[in-house]
Amino acid sequence: MRFWLIAILIFFAVRYLLPIVLRLVLSSFVRKQMRNGGFVVPPPARPDGSDPATRPGEIRVDYVPPTAPERDKPAGFKGGEYVDFEEVK
């Protein structure tokens, strides 16, 4: 009988009290980190070290990947890129 009483008390503590305690602890931790600036992600650095200012409404492109040479495609190819896939059931 004593075992079941302890088991029920532990169950209710874990089920009802632990989420409240975790919510309070985690929310205070997140508030502290936000005050200290712990979640701030710096912007990526440019390779040449410059930071050109863009006017409002303009787009700044950080990186453009090199294009593949046209000789890789067959002569009669008139489509785009295709992805092979398998259906999983």
C-alpha positions in Angstrom: 0.0 0.0 0.0 2.8 2.4 0.8 4.4 1.7 -2.6 1.2 2.7 -4.5 0.8 5.9 -2.4 4.4 6.9 -3.3 3.9 6.0 -6.9 0.7 8.1 -7.2 2.4 11.1 -5.5 5.4 10.8 -7.9 3.0 10.5 -10.9 1.1 13.6 -9.9 4.3 15.6 -9.2 5.7 14.7 -12.6 2.4 15.2 -14.4 1.3 18.5 -12.8 4.2 20.1 -11.0 7.2 19.4 -13.2 5.7 21.2 -16.3 5.0 24.3 -14.2 8.5 24.4 -12.7 10.2 23.8 -16.1 8.1 26.6 -17.7 9.2 29.0 -15.0 12.8 28.0 -15.1 13.0 28.0 -18.9 11.2 31.3 -19.3 13.5 33.0 -16.8 16.5 31.6 -18.7 15.2 32.8 -22.0 14.5 36.3 -20.6 18.0 36.5 -19.1 19.6 35.4 -22.4 17.5 38.0 -24.4 18.6 40.7 -21.9 22.2 39.8 -22.3 22.0 39.4 -26.1 22.7 35.7 -26.0 20.5 34.8 -29.0 21.8 37.5 -31.3 23.3 36.0 -34.6 25.8 38.3 -36.3 25.4 38.8 -40.0 27.7 36.8 -42.3 31.0 38.5 -43.1 31.7 39.4 -46.7 34.8 37.8 -48.2 36.3 41.1 -49.4 35.5 42.8 -46.1 33.4 45.6 -47.7 29.9 46.4 -46.7 28.2 48.3 -49.6 25.1 50.3 -48.6 22.1 49.6 -50.8 19.3 52.1 -51.3 15.8 51.2 -50.2 14.1 48.9 -52.7 17.3 47.4 -54.1 18.5 43.9 -53.7 22.0 43.0 -52.5 23.2 39.5 -53.6 25.9 38.0 -51.3 26.8 35.0 -53.4 26.0 33.7 -56.9 27.0 30.1 -57.5 29.0 29.4 -60.7 26.9 28.1 -63.6 27.6 24.7 -65.1 29.0 24.7 -68.6 26.5 24.0 -71.4 28.5 21.2 -72.8 27.3 18.9 -69.9 23.8 18.7 -71.4 22.9 16.5 -74.3 22.4 18.2 -77.7 18.6 17.5 -77.9 17.8 18.4 -74.3 14.9 20.8 -74.0 13.9 20.5 -70.4 15.0 21.7 -67.0 16.5 19.8 -64.1 14.7 16.6 -63.1 14.8 14.8 -59.8 14.4 11.0 -59.6 12.3 9.8 -56.7 10.7 6.7 -55.4 7.3 6.5 -53.7 7.5 5.1 -50.2 4.4 3.3 -49.0 
